[in-house]
Amino acid sequence: MTAADGVVALNSASSPATDADAVSDKAAREHRKVRLRIIAMVISIILAHAFVALALHYTWMDDDNNFHTSYLSFGAAILCFVVFSVCVGMR
């Protein structure tokens, strides 16, 4: 038995079938993660635009030329934009 035989014996301890299963499981987990991120991005950007539209709808100007708006809607829109940005920037 030579040193090369020992290396072959050590490398053959893990079968190619288990390596392929591990790779496919990892790929499936990554695929699920990407799919959830895309769903979260789409929902958050739609909600952000809806909240901006609501804030603009409830914005009005009084007789003294002062704007009054719904800051709750603007805050929700900013929160949705933050969620969108985090989903885009994740690895």
N, C-alpha and C positions, 0 to 999 in steps of 0.2 A: 504494500500500500504506500503510495507516495503522497506528498503534500497536496498535489492537485486532486487526488481522489478524496481527500478530507474536505476540501473546499466544495467539491461537487456534492458530497454527502450533506454538508451543512446547508447548502443552498436548496437542496431538494427536500428539506424538512417541511417547508410550506408548499402545499400543492398549488398549482396554477388556478385550480377551481376556487379555492378559498380566497386567493388574491383577487380574482375576478369578481367574486361576490362582495368583497370589501370595497372594491372600486365602484361597483354598481350601487351599493348602499350609499356610499358617499355622494355619488352623482345624483341619486334620488333625493337625498337630503338637501343638497345645493339647489336642485331644481325646485323643490317645495319652498325653500327660502326665497328664491328669486320670484316665484309666482306670488307669494304673499306680499313681498315688497311692491311688486307692480300693482297688485290690487289695492294696497294701502295708498300708493301714490295716486292712483286714479280717483279713489274715493276722496282723499284729502284735497286734491286740486278742484274737484267738482264742488265740494262743500265750501272751500275757500271762496270760490267765485259766487256761490249762492249767498254767503254771508256778506260779501262786499256789495252784492246787489241789494240785499236787505238794508244794509247800512245806508246806501245811497237813496233807497226808497224812503227811509224814515228821516232823511236829512231835510231840514227846512230852514228858512230864513225869516226872522221876525221883522217887525217894523223898524227896529234900530240897526238893521243890517248885520245881525249876529246869527251865525250858524248854530243850529242845534241838531245833534245827531245821536245815533245809538252807538255808544262806545262799546257796549257789550258785543254787538255784531262785528265791529272792527277788531276787537280782541279775539273773538272766535276765528275770524279770517286770518289773523296773524298766527294764531295757534295752528291752524290747518296748513298754512304755508310753511311753518317750522316742521311739522310732521312730514310734509312733502320733501323738504330739503334734507331732512335726516334720512329718509328712505333713499333719496338719490345718492347721498354721500356714503352710505354703508357699504361694507365689503362683504 
